[in-house]
Amino acid sequence: MTKNRFIAVSPESTDYLTTAELAQYLSVSRSTVHRLLRKHNIRVMQLGKRMRVPTAEAERLEAELYRELS
């Protein structure tokens, strides 16, 4: 039996999310996450080539996207 490589992600579970975790949380692709981060001026932490998004910023992005769709 193969293990599922995806896990359920909630912004409350950790202080920072990877772009892959944020993509899964928002149900979009990683390239869409990168575009959204630029468009909405989301603060990120750069660790070498790796990018982490604070959960507070992820929640702010989710709220902004919800407002845009309303």
C-alpha positions as CSV (number, residue, x, y, z in Angstrom):
1,M,0.0,0.0,0.0
2,T,1.4,3.4,-1.0
3,K,1.3,6.2,1.5
4,N,-0.6,9.3,0.5
5,R,2.0,12.0,0.1
6,F,-0.4,14.8,0.7
7,I,-1.5,15.8,4.2
8,A,-4.3,17.9,5.5
9,V,-3.1,21.4,6.1
10,S,-4.5,24.1,8.3
11,P,-2.9,27.4,8.9
12,E,-3.4,27.0,12.7
13,S,-1.1,23.9,12.7
14,T,2.2,25.7,12.2
15,D,3.7,29.2,12.1
16,Y,4.8,29.0,8.5
17,L,3.5,27.2,5.4
18,T,5.4,26.1,2.3
19,T,4.1,27.3,-1.1
20,A,2.9,23.7,-1.7
21,E,1.0,23.6,1.6
22,L,-0.5,26.9,0.9
23,A,-1.5,25.7,-2.6
24,Q,-3.2,22.7,-1.1
25,Y,-4.9,24.8,1.5
26,L,-6.3,27.2,-1.1
27,S,-7.0,24.4,-3.6
28,V,-4.8,26.1,-6.3
29,S,-1.6,25.3,-8.1
30,R,1.9,26.3,-6.8
31,S,2.3,28.7,-9.7
32,T,-1.0,30.3,-8.8
33,V,0.2,30.7,-5.2
34,H,3.4,32.5,-6.5
35,R,1.2,34.8,-8.7
36,L,-1.2,35.5,-5.7
37,L,1.7,36.3,-3.4
38,R,3.0,38.9,-5.8
39,K,-0.4,40.4,-6.6
40,H,-1.5,40.7,-3.0
41,N,1.8,41.8,-1.6
42,I,2.0,38.9,0.9
43,R,5.0,38.9,3.2
44,V,7.1,35.8,2.9
45,M,10.3,34.4,4.5
46,Q,13.0,33.4,2.1
47,L,15.2,30.6,3.3
48,G,17.8,30.2,0.6
49,K,15.7,29.1,-2.4
50,R,12.8,28.0,-0.1
51,M,9.9,30.3,0.5
52,R,7.7,30.2,3.7
53,V,4.5,32.1,4.2
54,P,3.5,33.0,7.7
55,T,0.1,31.6,8.7
56,A,-1.2,35.1,9.4
57,E,-0.4,36.1,5.9
58,A,-2.0,33.0,4.5
59,E,-5.2,33.8,6.4
60,R,-5.1,37.4,5.1
61,L,-4.7,36.1,1.5
62,E,-7.6,33.7,2.0
63,A,-9.8,36.6,3.3
64,E,-8.8,38.9,0.4
65,L,-9.6,36.1,-2.1
66,Y,-13.0,35.5,-0.4
67,R,-13.8,39.3,-0.6
68,E,-12.9,39.4,-4.3
69,L,-15.2,36.5,-5.0
70,S,-18.1,38.0,-3.0
